[in-house]
Amino acid sequence: MDLYRTHSRFSDPGAAAPWLDTVGPDVADIRAATSGLVFHYRAHGDITDHGFPAERQAEINLRYADDMFARLHELNPAPLGAERAPTERIVGCCRDATLLFVALARHHGVPARARVGFATYLLPGWALDHVIAEIWDGDRWRLVEPELPAGHVDPGDGVELDLLDVPREKFLVGADAWAHCRSGSGDPDRFTVGPDVPVAFLRGWPYLTHNLVFDLAALNGQELILWDVWGLVGKLEAGPPDRMDALAELLRTPGVPLTGLAAALAADDLRIPDAVLCMTPFGTPEQVTLRTG
């Protein structure tokens, strides 16, 4: 568990570390605090309709937890668990809420990691691109939903979602989503960033490939921004089926060693380079040199 107790280059809170002590080590408290730190740039519509100046849209490209915590402190230096007005949150997405949760959990010595996949509890009939957390509770890896507010009801079945133990049939990690569709049990066209997003790459087999690779990266402690592209995920197409089948099988193998995960990510077209192309939804794509580590 040492890898997942230790900060990555993305989750390290840096100078903000003492501020993280304003939230206790209980996973429920960490989750509750995190759910009030990010305002989703797309799910709630145009941010300017909620009091944000348009230029704050750029916050969606905040990459590292220390920069996120610094911005949050600038917006409101109250304890992290305190209630915040929408404009006192950073503008971001599920990846950002999850990274903040992982940073807080690791700060308190809780093994935690991000998982990239698809949620079926957001919009009936659809499996939507999503990132949530996974913590080791001493007995098993348990999925935790860091972004949604308490009391979220799955609109598909009317049942309140257990945010501290999300059922795995309701959140399919990248490998499970791939295998589910390859077996014919799932319709790949229902796996998407959003049914209203008219971009071919952002649904079906290309995006199933994307989330499979991003989940592999997260399992290796590399919590990338979802619009980073490099290697295979920069080709805007589905990966080779046999190769993706083998990768999904590896990630679905209980107790797969970290050496196996690292070796998979070290493949020529999957290895994360020193610089990635950030295909931000707003603005001009930019080549970004990553911090070392």
N, C-alpha and C positions, 0 to 999 in steps of 0.2 A: 504493500500500500504506500510505500515511500514516495513513489512518483506522484500519486494523487493527493498526498498530504503536502507536497512541496509546490511552491508557486512556479508557474511557467513564466516565460517572458511576457505573456499576455496578462496573467492574473496577478502578478506582483503589485501590491498597492503602493509600494515605495514609501514616500514621506507621509502618506495618508494612513499608514498602519496604526498609529495610536487612535485615530478616529474610529477605526473598525471595532475597537473595544466598547464603543457605545451600544453595540449589539451583542447580546450574550451568545454562548456557544450552542444553545438549543437550536436544532435544525428548524423547528417550527418558527422560532423567533427570527432566524436568518431569512427564512422564506417570506415571512410577513413583511420584514423590512425591505427586502429586495423588490417586492411587488409594487412598492411605491416610489421607485427610483427612476423608472424609464417611462417616457411617453412615446407610444408607438407611432412612428412617422407616417404610417399608412392606414393602420386599422381604424384610427379615429378620424380619418379624413384630413383635409388640409389643416396643417398646424396653425396657420394664421387665423383660422376660425375659432381657435382656443386661446388666443392671446399671445401667441409666439410671434416675434418678428421673423420674417421670411429667412433672414440670414442664419437663423439657428438650425435650419435644415442641415447645415454642414456637420452638426454634431453626430449625424448617423455614421460618419467615418471615423469617430473616435475608436481607436484600435486597442488601446492598453488600459487596464484597470486603473493604473495610477492617474492617467489623464482623466478618466471618467470620475473618479473620486475627487480629484482636484476641481473639476467643473461643478460637481454637486455641492462641494463645500463653498465654492464661490457663490452659488445660487442660494444656498441656505446652510449655514454652519451648525444648525441644530443636530442633535443626535440622529444617526442614520435611520433609526426606527420611528422617528417622529413623523407625523402626518405632513405631507408636502402639497402645496398647490400644484396643479399641472405644470405651470411655467417654472417651478422650482425643481423639476425633473429634467434629466437629459433627454434629448430627442434621440430615439434609437429604435431597436427592435428586440425580438426574443433572444437573439445571440447576446445582446448587451446585458439584458437582465440576468441571463444565465451566467455570463462571465462575472458579473458582480456577486452573484450568489456563490459561485465557485471560489472567488477571492475571499469572501467572508468565511466560508466553510474551511478552506485551507488555513486561513489565519488562525482559526480556533482548533486546528489539528484534525479536522474531519476529512477523511478521504473523499474527494469530490472530483467529478469530471463532467464536461459537457457532452451531450449526445445530440447528434443531428439526425433528423428523420422527418416523420409526418404525423400530424395529430388529426384524429377523426372526431375530436370533441369540440371543434370550433365552428364548423359549418356542416349541417346534415348532408350526407351523401358524398362528402369530399374528404380526402386526406391531404391536409395543407402543410406545406413546408413549415417546419418549426424546430426550435432548439430548446431543450430543457436540460435539467441537471440529473446526475445520478450520484448517490452517496452510498458509501459502505456503512451499514448500520451494525456491523459486528457479525452478522449472519449471512447477509446477501446484499447485492446491489439493488438499490431502490430508486425508482424514478421520482423526481420532485419537480413540480411545475413552479418556477420562480416568478413568472410574469403575471399570471392572472390573479385577480382579487379573490379573497375568501368568498366562498359560497357560489363559485361558478357552477352552473348547471349545464351538462351536456345537452345541447339542443336536439340531439338525435334520439336520446332515450329518456330525457327528462330527469336523469339521475344526477345528483350533485357529485362533482368530480372530487376524488380524494387527492388533494394537491400534494400531499406528502407521500403518497404511494400510488402513483398513476398506473392503472392497469396497462400491461404491455400490449394488450389487444387494442387499446385506445391510442397509444403512442408507439408507432413502429419505428425503431431505430433504422438507420440506413440499410443495414444488411437484411433485417427482417422485411422491410418494405420491398427490397429487390427480390428476395426469395418468394414473398407473397405473390408478387405479380408474375414472376417466372413460372410459378406452379399453376397459374391460371385462376388462383383464388381471388386475385385483385385485378381491377381494371387500371392499367397504367395511366390512362387518360384522366383518371380521377385523382391522380397524385400530382399536385401542382402548387405553385406559389399562390395562385388564386384563380378562381374560375373566370374572373373578369380581366385577367392579364393576358393580352393577345400576343404573347411572345412564345414561339414554338419551343425554344430551348427550356423554358421555365415550366414545362410539364412533361409527363410521360417518361420514356426511357432516358432521354438526355438528363432530365433532372433527377431521376432515380440514380443515375450514375453520379451526378454531382453530389448528392447527399450521402451516397455510399462512401465516396472518397473523403468528403468533409468529416464524416463520422470516424473514419480511420485516422484522419489527422487529429481529431479531438481526443481519441483514445491514446494517441501518442503525446498528449499535452500541448497540442498546437491548435488553439482556439481562434481560428481565422475568421475574418469578416466574410459573410456569405457571398459577397460580390467580388472577392478576390479570385483571380484566375491565373492558372499556370498549367503547364503540361497538359495532361489528359482533359482536365476540366476547362481548359481554355479552347478546346476544339468545338464546343457548342454542339456536341452530338453524343449519341449513346456510346458507351465504351464497348469493347469487344465482348459479346455475351459470355463466351466460355471463360474469359479472364475475369469478368465481373462475377460470374457464378462462383469461381474459385475464391475470390476475395470475400464474397458474402459468406461462403461456407467457413472460411477461416474465422471471420469475426463472430460467427454464430457458434463456434466451438467453445463449450464451457471450459474455462480455465486456460484459454489460449495464453501462452507466455508473452511477456512484454517484448522479448527478443523477436517473436514472430510478428508482432504488430510493427515493430521498428523495421524489420526486414521488408515487410510489405510496403511501407511508406518510402523505403529507400530505392524502389524501382525507378528506372530512369525517367519515366513519364509521370510519376506520382511524387517524387522527391520535391519537397518545398524548397525553392531556390532562395537566394539571398534577397531577391526583389520579386514582387508579384505585381500584376496589373490590377489595380483597384477600379472595377467597372461600376463606379458609384451610380445609383439611380438618378442622382441630380448632379449636374456639372459634367466636367470633362474627365474621361478615364485618365488615371495617373499611375505611373510606375512608382511603387513604394518600396524602399529598401527597409527590410525588417530589422528589428533589433536582433543582435546576436543572442544565442542561447537555445 
